[in-house]
Amino acid sequence: CEQVGNWQMALLLLQRMGEVQATPNQITYNAAISACSRDGQLTMALQLLAEMTQLRLANVVAYSSCIAACEKGGHWQMALHLLTLE
């Protein structure tokens, strides 16, 4: 899902993990954020980053993917803000 940027499928898989009692981790969240970033879904990428932060899973990969999404959308102020958080 991440490599083709299929963000809807990535989110569905992330959601379904809970249904089969699998716990999302940094890898699964990062893949979903990266898929969102590739498709220009900044809002969803930031929501996933917020979830990761709440779960204490946020890492440099997640921040980098969100910053890339900011770049695609021309949201440089948000990118600068994210740089101050990590």
ABEGO torsion letter per residue (X at the ends): XAAAGBAAAAAAAAAAAAAAGBBBBAAAAAAAAAAAAAAGBAAAAAAAAAAAAAAGABBAAAAAAAAAAAAAAGBAAAAAAAAAAX
